[in-house]
Amino acid sequence: QVQLVESGGGLVQAGGSLRLSCAASGSIFSIRAMGWARQAPGKQRELVATITSDGVTGYADSLKGRFTISTNNAKNTVYLQINSLKPEDTAVYYCAVRTSGSARYNYWGQGTQVTVSS
């Protein structure tokens, strides 16, 4: 079991920056990848950034350049730096992990709201 707790969301003006954090606890030794997804009102949840235990990162094509995913040295906290925020970035942002033996992201946090005002 892995528990995830996100923080860092809030209200920010367009053009601003935000850093989201997600602390993992429990069976962190089993984590093979960590990621961030978001869900805007009326839309499906989309995976926006991922990072493997080897440090390989991946991003949704439309978000490359503004979003940066990283982890701490202990690899039990994952961050999402978002720059040049746009109103369309408004969404609930979820942290997720994929553990050993799973093909999908199988543990999810509760989400943190990011609201970008124009």
C-alpha positions as CSV (number, residue, x, y, z in Angstrom):
1,Q,0.0,0.0,0.0
2,V,1.1,3.5,-0.8
3,Q,-0.4,6.6,0.6
4,L,-0.1,9.9,-1.3
5,V,-0.7,13.4,0.0
6,E,-0.7,16.4,-2.3
7,S,-0.1,20.0,-1.4
8,G,0.7,23.3,-3.0
9,G,-2.5,24.1,-4.9
10,G,-4.3,27.4,-4.8
11,L,-5.4,30.4,-6.6
12,V,-2.9,32.1,-8.9
13,Q,-3.0,34.7,-11.6
14,A,-2.4,33.9,-15.2
15,G,1.3,34.0,-16.0
16,G,2.3,33.0,-12.5
17,S,4.0,29.9,-11.2
18,L,3.1,27.1,-8.8
19,R,4.9,24.1,-7.4
20,L,2.8,21.1,-6.3
21,S,4.2,18.5,-4.0
22,C,3.2,15.0,-3.3
23,A,4.5,13.0,-0.4
24,A,4.4,9.2,-0.6
25,S,4.5,6.9,2.4
26,G,4.0,3.2,3.0
27,S,5.6,0.7,0.6
28,I,7.6,3.3,-1.3
29,F,10.2,0.7,-2.1
30,S,7.7,-0.7,-4.6
31,I,7.3,2.5,-6.6
32,R,8.4,2.3,-10.2
33,A,7.0,5.6,-11.4
34,M,5.4,8.7,-10.1
35,G,3.2,11.1,-12.0
36,W,0.7,13.9,-12.0
37,A,-2.7,14.0,-13.7
38,R,-5.3,16.7,-13.8
39,Q,-9.0,16.8,-14.3
40,A,-10.7,20.0,-15.4
41,P,-14.5,20.5,-14.9
42,G,-16.4,18.5,-17.4
43,K,-13.3,16.8,-18.8
44,Q,-11.6,13.5,-18.4
45,R,-8.6,13.0,-16.2
46,E,-5.4,13.3,-18.2
47,L,-1.9,12.3,-17.2
48,V,0.3,15.4,-17.6
49,A,3.8,14.4,-16.4
50,T,5.6,11.2,-15.3
51,I,8.9,10.2,-13.9
52,T,10.3,6.7,-13.5
53,S,12.5,5.5,-10.6
54,D,15.4,5.9,-13.0
55,G,14.6,9.5,-13.5
56,V,13.2,9.3,-17.0
57,T,10.5,12.0,-17.5
58,G,7.6,12.2,-19.8
59,Y,5.1,15.0,-20.5
60,A,1.9,15.5,-22.4
61,D,2.9,17.1,-25.7
62,S,0.8,20.2,-25.2
63,L,2.4,21.0,-21.9
64,K,6.1,20.5,-22.6
65,G,8.1,23.5,-21.6
66,R,5.8,24.8,-18.9
67,F,5.6,21.7,-16.7
68,T,8.5,20.1,-14.9
69,I,8.3,17.0,-12.8
70,S,11.0,16.0,-10.3
71,T,11.6,14.0,-7.2
72,N,13.6,14.5,-4.1
73,N,16.7,12.3,-3.4
74,A,14.8,9.9,-1.3
75,K,12.3,9.5,-4.2
76,N,9.4,9.7,-1.8
77,T,8.2,13.1,-2.8
78,V,7.3,14.2,-6.3
79,Y,7.0,17.8,-7.5
80,L,5.3,19.5,-10.4
81,Q,6.5,22.9,-11.3
82,I,4.1,24.8,-13.5
83,N,5.2,28.1,-15.1
84,S,3.3,30.6,-17.2
85,L,0.0,29.4,-15.8
86,K,-3.1,29.8,-18.0
87,P,-6.8,29.8,-17.1
88,E,-7.1,26.5,-18.9
89,D,-4.7,24.9,-16.4
90,T,-7.5,25.2,-13.9
91,A,-8.1,21.7,-12.6
92,V,-7.8,19.3,-9.7
93,Y,-4.3,17.9,-9.8
94,Y,-3.7,14.4,-8.7
95,C,-0.5,12.6,-7.7
96,A,-0.2,9.0,-8.7
97,V,2.3,6.1,-8.5
98,R,2.8,2.9,-10.4
99,T,4.2,0.1,-8.2
100,S,6.1,-3.0,-9.1
101,G,4.0,-5.5,-11.1
102,S,1.4,-3.0,-12.2
103,A,1.0,-1.7,-15.7
104,R,-1.1,1.2,-14.6
105,Y,-0.8,4.0,-12.0
106,N,-2.5,2.1,-9.2
107,Y,-2.4,4.5,-6.3
108,W,-3.8,8.0,-6.3
109,G,-3.9,11.0,-4.0
110,Q,-7.0,13.0,-3.1
111,G,-6.1,15.9,-5.4
112,T,-5.3,19.5,-5.0
113,Q,-7.2,22.3,-6.6
114,V,-5.4,24.7,-8.9
115,T,-7.3,27.8,-10.1
116,V,-5.9,30.2,-12.5
117,S,-7.6,33.6,-12.8
118,S,-7.3,35.7,-15.9
